[in-house]
Amino acid sequence: MITAVLPTYNRAPMAFVKGEGSWLTAEDGSRYLDLGAGIAVNALGHANPALVAALTEQAGQLWHVSNLYRIPQQEKLAQMLVDKTFADTVFFTNSGTEACELAIKMARKYHYDNDMADRVEIIAFEGAFHGRSTGAIAAAGSEKMVKGFGPLMPGFKQLKWGDHDAIRAAISTRTCAVIIEPVQGEGGIRVVPDQCLKGLRDLCDETGTLLIFDEVQCGVGRTGKLFAHEWAGVYPDIMMVAKGIGGGFPLGAVLATENAASGMVAGTHGSTYGGNPLGCAVGAKVMEIVADDAFLDAVSRKAAQFRQGLEGLVASHPTVFEAVRGQGLILGLKCKAATTDVVKAAYAEHLLTVPAADNVLRLLPALNIPDADITEALARLDRTALRIEAA
Ligand SMILES: *Cc1c(COP(=O)(O)O)cnc(C)c1O
C-alpha cells in the first residue's frame, strides 16, 4: 500500500525534533553532527538566534501580502543583492527550480525582443542539476530525471562537462544561453576551473549568447566569496540563487543585468508567494551576516582547516577515500567504497553527510560551523572509515 507521503524519496529512518548550530537532536534524544545543513540550506546553522529573531519579528507584523502591492522587505533585500553583485535587478521565488524557470524565460524573451526569436536553444552540461520542473529536467537532461516524463520541453542540449571545444562547436545562431553551475553540486562537487569560466564568458560575448550561472548550491558565501563566480572574476548575465539565501526559509531569486532582464516587463512573470515579507525579512538578515568580508574570510579559514583534515583522511584510509574536491565549504570526498555505504556508516557515528553523483560524499556544513565541530566531524569521519575498513 502506498504511504501517506508520496514515496519519492529514499529516506533514512531518523527524524529530528530540534536543531542548534551544527547539531540535530533526533526523536530518541541522541545528537547528530550535521554536515549536510539541509543540503546547503541552513547556511548559518540551525535555529540561528539572529534569523529566529528576524522571522518572529516579521511574523508578528505581517506574513503575506500579494505582489499587487509594494513589499518593502523585498525592496530591501533586492537592493542588498544589487549592491553586492553584478546584478541590476532581482526577482524573488520560493525555490531554485522556480529560479530556473524564470532564468529560461528571461533568456528567451531577451532574444525574442531583440528580433532574434529563433535563438531559443539553451546549452547545459552533463551532470548538471537545475531542479525538478519540466523545464529544469529538460535543461539538465539526465536519463534518471527525465525518463517517463516526456515529451520534454524542447530547446535544450547537454554537453560534456569541461569540454570547451564542444561548447565552441555547439554555439550557433540558434543558441539563446548557456547555463552552468560554477561548482557542480549534485553532479559530484566539480569546480569549473577559472580559465573555463573566462573562456565561456568570452565565447558568450563573441556570439551574443547569454550566460546563466546556477549558484543555487554554491552561492551565498559557501565558497568563501558571496558568490562562487567572484573567484574567477567572471560575471553572468543571469544568476539563479536559492538554498542558503533563506537560511532554511524557502526563498530563491533570479539576479540579472538590466540588459538581460529588459524583456521582463509588467505581466510577463509572477509568483504568489515569491518575495513575501517573511522570506525577505529572513533573507535580508542572512545577507547582512554573510555579505561581510570578515565572515567570508572565516569561511575560507574554516574550509582550509577542514580540507587539510580531509586530505589527512584520504592519506590514512586509501581504500575508502580517494580525493578531496570542492571550494570553500562545498566539499566532496571522492570515495573508493560505495558512497551509500559511507553515508550509512557515518549515520552510525551520528554524522550526517549527503551523497552526490560520481561516488562523491558531499560535505556542506553551516558556514559558521565552530572549529571544534570541524575537529569532531573529522574524528567521526575517521571512525566512519574504520567501520568501512572493518566490514
Ligand atoms: C537544489 C538545486 C536546485 C533546485 O532548487 P530547489 O529549491 O530544490 O528547487 C537547482 N540548482 C542547483 C544547483 C541546486 O543545487
The ligand as an ORCA input file, in Angstrom:
! r2SCAN-3c Opt
* xyz 0 1
  C      18.917     22.383     -5.274
  C      19.308     22.926     -6.577
  C      18.345     23.409     -7.487
  C      16.870     23.286     -7.234
  O      16.467     24.008     -6.110
  P      15.088     23.641     -5.377
  O      14.982     24.697     -4.313
  O      15.207     22.258     -4.860
  O      14.001     23.776     -6.374
  C      18.786     23.976     -8.658
  N      20.098     24.065     -8.939
  C      21.048     23.615     -8.099
  C      22.488     23.776     -8.452
  C      20.689     23.018     -6.894
  O      21.625     22.547     -6.072
*
